[in-house]
Amino acid sequence: MWSTRPRLLFPIAWAVAIASAPFAARAEDPNVEEVLSCIQRNLPKHTSVQSLRFQSKDRSGGGRTIESKVSWRRFDDGLSRVLVRVHAPHDLRGSGLLLLEKETRADMFVYLPDLEKVRRVTSRMLGGSMFGSDFTYEDFSQLQGMAVEGRSERMPDTDIDGVPVRVVSHFPTPDSGSSYERVTSYVDASTCVPLRSEMFEAGDRMRKVLTTDRSEIFEKDGVRIPRKLRMEDLRDQSFTLLEVTEIEVDVELRDRVFTVPSLERPRMN
């Protein structure tokens, strides 16, 4: 077991599928370090830009589709920044989310055109839905490698449908604002891509499951990326399919893209 800063937490593994977040820091536990090193080898060096489609369905069959672009950059200090910009539907066009990784936390800011101002995402807001999807602000920050503070533990290796996987559980601290007591993730031992992540609420009740189809993994400039993910909310009986429709790796991104003033002045292209 070990304690660490937010950027070391295991849910960063899912960053390979979303924004290819950085993983420069190292774990103290060699058993966890083995998994983290595997993941790190499968990440871009500097930047990525991805077009993402969120398709959500509720228990009644109603649904919504969100089109967005996610830009990520690792800065010289080893910390990362992520900008999410929504392009569709029309009522959300221009909405944005900015994540700024710090040494001991991650700062998040959201912009909604209807409010015409930027709001900081507080710990009380972490469990809120991000743009109406089954991903909360906390879920998405974890996907970017900016999870809440806590400890992680290597669990016994197992397999998923005959595929050997390495298993790590993360336990957020009680004062972190996390909605979860535990998040357990299963990483493909050969590709270093997470195949499944389970989120548990108080009382060790499984609330959500995030999965990827191994057959949907593709390679871009040496980076293996799951093309489609599924986030299922077991309590609310809803789910969101997340699809990577386009990706560019290690392209030029300017510093000012990842600032609060830029967030509140959306440029749609």
N, C-alpha and C positions, 0 to 999 in steps of 0.2 A: 504494500500500500504506500501511497505517497501523496503529498500535498503539492500544489502547483499554482501558477498564475493562469488566468483564463485561456491564453492562447495555447496552453499545453493540453487542454482537456480532450478526451478521446473523440467526442462527436465531430471534431474537425475532419475526421475521416470522410464524412459525407461531403466535404468541400470539393473533393475531386469531381463530384457530379454537378455542383452548383457554381462555385466561383473559383475553384482551384486555389483555396486560401493557403497562406504560408504555414510552414511548420519547421522553423529554424531552431526552436528551443528543444532541449533534450529532457528526457525523463530520468529520474533517479533510480527507479526500479528497472533492472536490466530485462526483466520479463516483459514489462510494458514497453521498454525501449525497443525491443525487437519488433514489435508491431508498429510503433511510431516511425522507425527507420524505414520500414517497408512502405508505409504511406508516403513519407517524404520523398522517396525516389520517384514517385508517380505524380509529382506536382510541377507546374510550370515554374520557371525561375523568377519571373518578374511580374507579368501581368496576364490578364485574360479578359475577354469581353464575350458574353454569352447572351443569346436571345432565348428567352424562356417562355413557355406557354403553361399556365396553370388552368386546369379544367376541374372544377369542383362540382360535386353532386351531394345533395342532402338526402335524408331518409325518405322524403316524399317524391324524389326523382327530379326535383328542380335543380338547375345547374347554372354555372356561370363560367366564362372563359376570360382569362386575363393574359394579355401579351405584355412582356416586359423585356428590358435589357439590363444586364448586370455587369458592371465593370469592377474589376478588382486590381489592386496594385500593392506590391510589397515595397515599402520605402527603405531608405538606407539604414535606418535603425532596426530593421528586421520586423517591424510591426506593419500591419496591413490596414487598408481602408477599402470599403465596398460601397458602391452607389447602385441602387436599384431605381429604375425609372419605368413607370407604367405608360404604355402607349395605347392600350385598349382594355376595356370598353371606353366609350366616350365620356361617361360620367366620372371615370377615374383617370382619364388622360392627363398626364403631367404630374400625377402623384409620385412621390419619391421617398426613399428610405436611405439614410446615410449611416454607416457603421464605422466608427473610428476606434481602432484597437489601441489600448493603453497598457502600461506595464502591469497593472493590477485589475483592470476591468475593460469593458467595452462601452463606449458612449454611442447611443443611438438617437437619431433625429428623424422625424417623419414630417413630410410636407403634403398637405391636401389642398388642392386648388380652391375648394369651397371655403376653406378657412383663410386662405391667402396668407398663411404664416407657417413658420416651422415650429414644431413642438418637440421637446426632448421626451424620449421614451423612458419613463421612470420604472423602478422595480415593480411597482404596482401594475404597470401596464404590460409587463413581459408576457403574461398569459393571454393577452388580447389577440384577436384574429388579425392577420396581416392581409389587408385589402380583401377581406371576406373569404379567404381560403382556409383550409384546415391547418395551415402553418401559422403558429403564433410568432410574435416577435422573438421570443426565446428560441423557438425551433429554428428560425432562419438564422439567428445569430450563431447558433451552434453549427449550422451548416457552413458558415463562413469561418469557423475556427475561433469564434469569440464567445465560447460558452461561459457560463457562470463558474465562480470559483468552487473548488471542492477537491476530492481525492479520486484516484482511479486505481483499479485493481485488475490484474490479469487473471482471467478465469480459465478453467480447463478447455483445451481445444476440442472442437466437435466437428460436425459436418452438416451442411444443408443440402438436401437432395443428393447426397453422395459427394458433394464438393467440400474438401477440408477447409475449415475456417478457424481463425484465431479470434478469441473472445476477450473483450475488455468491458468492465462495468465502471461507470462514473457515478459518484455520489455527491451531489451539490451540498454545500454547507447550508444549515438552516436559515441563516441570515442573508442568503444570496438573492432571495426573491424568486427562486426557481419554482415552477409548478410541479417538479418531479422530485421523487426521493431517489430514483435510480434510473440510469439510461444504460442499457446493455447493447453493445454493437458487435457484429459478426463480420470479420474481414476475410475475404477470399485469400487464402494463403499463397496462391500462385499469381494473381493479378494485383493484389494489394488494394482492391476495391471493396468497400463495404457492401454486403448483400442484404443485410437486415439490421434494423435498430429498433429496440423496444423501449418505450417510455413508461415508467411506473409512477403512479401518484401515491399519496399517503396510504399506508396500509398495504403497500406493495401490490396495488391493483394496476394491472396493465391498462393504460389509457390510449396509447397510440402505437402504431407499428409503421415503420418506414421501410420499404422494400425496393429492390431493383432486380430486374430479370438479367441473369448473367449473359444470356444470349444477346442482350441489347447493348453490351459494352463495346465501344469502338475506340480507336486510337487516333489521336490528333497530335502531330509533332512530338511523338514520344510519350504523350499523356493518355492514359486510359480513362475513358469517361462513360458512365452509364447514360444512355440516351433517354431513358424514361424511369421515373421514380413514382411510387404510390405512397401517399401518406393517408392512413386510415385512422379515423377517430372511433374507437370501439364504443365509447359511451354515447356519443351523439349519432352514431350510425351514418356517418358521412365520410367522404374521401375526396382527395385531390390528386389528380395525375399531373405530374410535372415533367415536361418534355423539353430537352435541349434541342432547339431547332437550328441553331447556328452557333459556332464558336470560333474565336480567334485567340491565339496564344502568343504571349510576349510581343504585343504590339505597343506602340507609343501612346501613353496616357499622361497628360499634364497634371501637375500638382493641384491646380485650381479646380479640377473636376471633382475632387474629394473634399470640398469645403461646404460649410453651412450656407454662405452666400450663393454658391452655385446651386445648392439644393433648392433654394427658394426662387431661383430664376431658371426654370426648366427650358431647355432647348430641345425641341422635338424634331427628329429627323427620320 
